[in-house]
Amino acid sequence: MAFTLKPQLGSLPLSFLANSLEEIAKGAYSEALQKLIALQPATAHVLRDGEFVDIPTSKVVAGDILQVRAGEKNSSRWYNY
């Protein structure tokens, strides 16, 4: 007597497994994204009117001169021209 698996019943565990793996991957991606967002500093040290002042990072514009202090987080992009 041969054991036969009906197609409807055979695909159910695979579908469940695929959905479970997808949810695990989404959770890991979301967690990694939250960790990256947490790395972003809230303020930047910008040269304005001859002295460095702390401003929100959202107010930094192209051409601003930033001061990066040892051990601080930095979210700016560095270009060498």
Backbone torsions as a table, in degrees:
resi	resn	phi	psi	omega
1	MET	NA	120.4	-177.9
2	ALA	-89.8	142.0	177.8
3	PHE	-86.6	126.0	178.3
4	THR	-121.5	141.8	179.4
5	LEU	-109.5	127.4	-180.0
6	LYS	-70.4	138.5	-176.8
7	PRO	-55.7	-35.8	-178.3
8	GLN	-65.6	-39.5	-178.2
9	LEU	-78.0	-28.9	-178.5
10	GLY	-72.8	-33.0	-177.5
11	SER	-82.0	-18.5	-179.0
12	LEU	-63.4	-49.7	178.1
13	PRO	-62.7	-37.2	178.7
14	LEU	-65.5	-40.0	178.4
15	SER	-65.1	-42.4	178.4
16	PHE	-62.6	-43.7	179.5
17	LEU	-63.3	-44.5	179.8
18	ALA	-62.4	-43.6	178.7
19	ASN	-64.5	-39.9	178.9
20	SER	-64.0	-45.2	178.9
21	LEU	-64.1	-37.6	178.1
22	GLU	-63.7	-42.6	179.5
23	GLU	-65.5	-38.1	177.7
24	ILE	-63.8	-45.0	180.0
25	ALA	-63.6	-41.0	178.2
26	LYS	-62.4	-40.6	179.1
27	GLY	-64.3	-42.6	179.4
28	ALA	-65.8	-40.0	178.9
29	TYR	-64.8	-44.3	-179.5
30	SER	-63.3	-41.7	179.3
31	GLU	-64.8	-42.2	178.9
32	ALA	-64.5	-40.0	178.7
33	LEU	-64.5	-41.2	177.9
34	GLN	-63.4	-37.5	177.8
35	LYS	-66.4	-38.8	177.5
36	LEU	-65.6	-41.4	178.4
37	ILE	-63.1	-37.2	-179.8
38	ALA	-66.6	-22.3	179.5
39	LEU	-74.4	-18.8	-177.1
40	GLN	-71.9	126.0	179.0
41	PRO	-73.7	156.6	-179.1
42	ALA	-84.8	-30.0	-177.2
43	THR	-128.4	161.1	176.8
44	ALA	-131.1	149.9	177.3
45	HIS	-95.3	109.7	-173.1
46	VAL	-119.6	139.9	177.6
47	LEU	-78.2	113.8	178.0
48	ARG	-134.1	127.6	178.8
49	ASP	53.9	40.7	174.6
50	GLY	83.1	-0.6	177.5
51	GLU	-140.1	155.3	-179.3
52	PHE	-83.1	127.9	177.7
53	VAL	-124.6	152.4	177.3
54	ASP	-89.1	125.6	177.6
55	ILE	-132.3	159.0	175.7
56	PRO	-61.2	144.0	-178.8
57	THR	-61.2	-24.1	179.3
58	SER	-69.3	-17.1	-179.2
59	LYS	-94.3	-2.8	178.1
60	VAL	-73.1	133.0	-179.2
61	VAL	-121.7	163.8	178.5
62	ALA	-59.6	133.6	-179.8
63	GLY	99.0	-14.5	177.0
64	ASP	-65.5	145.0	175.2
65	ILE	-97.0	121.7	-177.4
66	LEU	-104.5	146.3	172.6
67	GLN	-104.7	123.7	178.6
68	VAL	-108.9	115.7	-178.2
69	ARG	-92.1	150.4	-177.6
70	ALA	-57.7	131.3	175.8
71	GLY	84.2	-0.4	-179.1
72	GLU	-93.1	156.6	175.4
73	LYS	-75.4	150.1	-179.3
74	ASN	-141.3	126.6	-178.1
75	SER	-111.1	5.3	-179.0
76	SER	-80.9	162.2	176.7
77	ARG	-97.5	139.0	-177.9
78	TRP	-103.8	131.4	176.6
79	TYR	-126.3	138.0	173.5
80	ASN	-107.9	117.4	-179.9
81	TYR	-103.0	NA	NA
